[in-house]
Amino acid sequence: MRKIVSLLTLLLLTTAAAWSQGKVSGTVRDQNGDPVPFATVNVKGTKVSVAADANASFAINAKAGDVLVITAVGYQALEVPVTNAATVSAVMTRAT
C-alpha cells in the first residue's frame, strides 16, 4: 500500500510540473522590423531550444521567470525575460 501511495504522489508531482510549463510564442525582428528567420531561442540554463521559422516565429515551452536567450548569425545575443504573457516580441541588434 505504501508503494502505491508513493507512486501516486510521484505521478501527481510530475503531472503538476508538466502543467506548470507554458507555451510561449513570439517573433524575432531586427531594429528595422524585418524578420530574423531561423534565429535560435533557448531557455537559459536548460537544454530546451527551438529555431524560429522562415517568418521568424517561434513557440517554446517556458514559464514566467525563465529567460529566453535568442541568437542569430550577424546579430548580438539577446536575453528576454518571460512574464505571464503568452507572447514575446524580440528585437535584435546587428553585430558590428
Salt bridges, closest charged atoms under 4 A:
ASP66 OD1 - LYS63 NZ 3.30
GLU79 OE2 - LYS44 NZ 3.12
